C-alpha cells in the first residue's frame, strides 16, 4: 500500500486520462456523464414520484442523490471485478504494485461522481425552497429536519464510501482474476441489489406499512436494514437531503469498513504475488 | 547500491482452461472427493532452480533459444513474477523495457504519451517535463507530437517509445529483445542513446539475439536453456559455447573499434 501511494502521480494521472480520453472526440466532452445522469435521474424521479404518490419536489432530489451515489457504487463493484483482468498488459510488463490499478479505478469513479454531483447541485437549487425547512416524505411518519449544517457530513460519508470502494475492488478483483465466473455473476446480481436498495423508493415506505400492524410486521424493515448497500447509500445521502442522521448507519458502515479491509488485506498478503500469474 | 539476488527460484505457471478456472468445478470437486489428478491444475515450469547474484556494474547479456525462459527470467528479475519456490531480493528502482508499445494510448497526443510512459517507468512528472524537449528533439517528430498517436506510422511509434525509454535514469535496466526495429539512419542515433542509457544504469540485463548489440553493451552473459541457467560467465565464452563459433571473429573492424576491442584480441591471426 505504501508503495502504491508513492505511485500516486501515476494513477492520479491515469485516472484523469481515462476521463479525458473517453470524451476526447465528442463535442460536449465530459458533460456527457452529467447529462446522461441528469436525464435518468429526472425521468425516474418523475415516474416514481407518481407511482408511489409522492411529492415530486421532495422525491426528485431524493432519487437524484440516490442515483449519483449508486452510480459510484455500481462503477466500483462492476469494474472492480475485472480491474486486474483488463490491466493484464500493464501487470505483466511493469513491476508496479497491483493496488495502483485499484486506486486508479476508484479515483476515476470519484471523478465521475464529481461530474454527477453537478446534477444534484442543480436539482437542489431548483427545489431548495421545499427542502430547507422540516418536511415529511409521502406517508413516512418520520419527519425530516430539512437542510442544515449537517450537509457537511456528506464529506466524511463519501470519504468512508470511497475507502470501502478500495477494499471492494481489491478483494473482488483478486478473486475474479482467479475465478472468471465471478464478474458475470456480480453483474447480474447487482441489478437485483439496485431494486432491493431504497433508491427509487424509500425505506420509510416499509415503516408506514408496518406502523398500522403493531408488532407483527417489523420484518419488512429488515428488507432494507439487512442490505449493506442501503447503509452505504444512507451515510452519504441523508446529509445531502437534510434527512435525519441515523448513527446506526454509520456504525454498520464503519464495521463493514474494518471487516472488509481485514479481508482485503489478508487476500492481498496471500495472493498479491499470484495475480501476475493468473491474469 | 543496487543488486539482485535469486536463490533456487522456480517459476511455475498454472494453466487454467475454462474448466479449471470455474468455481463450480472447485465446489463439485470438493463434494465428489479427489479424482486422481483431475482436480490438479496443469503447470508449466518456466524457470527451474535459478540461483543468481548480480550487483552494481554488472552488464549481463541473456542468450538462449525461443522459449528458453529469457523473458520470464527478466520478469522474475523485475519483480513482476515472484518465484513460486525459492526466493528473490531486488534492491533498486527497476525500469523494465520489454515491450515498446505497452502503456501507449492511441487516442492521446505524442506529448501526453511521453508523460504517461515516463510515469510508468517510475519517473515523476517534474522529471519528465524537463526531458520532454530532449525527447522531442531526438525523435525528430516535430509537430507530429501534437497529433494523436493513432496517426503515427509504426516506425514513428517506435521512435517515440525509444525516445522516452532512453531518457530515463534507471538503477536497474532490463531490456528485452525487440529494440532495433527502426530504420538504419535512426538506429545509429538510437545506439548512442542506448549506450548512454546503459552507462547511466547501475545494472543491466539485456536479452538479445544480435551478437553486435551484446558485444557492445555486455561483458558477461547467461545462457538459458529449458528454464535453467546452462552457462554463466564471460560474454565471449558463453556466446561461443551457445553459437558454436566465436562471434567476435565475424565482426568487422569498424564494429570492433566501436566495442573497444582491439582486433588482436579477437584472435583472427594477429600480427
Interface residues (C-beta under 8 A of the other chain):
Chain A: X9 X10 X13 X14 X17 X20 X21 X24 X25 X89 X90 X91 X92 X93 X94 X95 X96 X178 X179 X180 X181 X182 X273 X276 X277 X278
Chain B: X13 X14 X16 X18 X21 X22 X23 X24 X26 X75 X78 X79 X80 X81 X82 X84 X94 X96 X98 X99 X102 X103 X105 X107 X108 X112 X115 X116 X119 X120 X124 X125
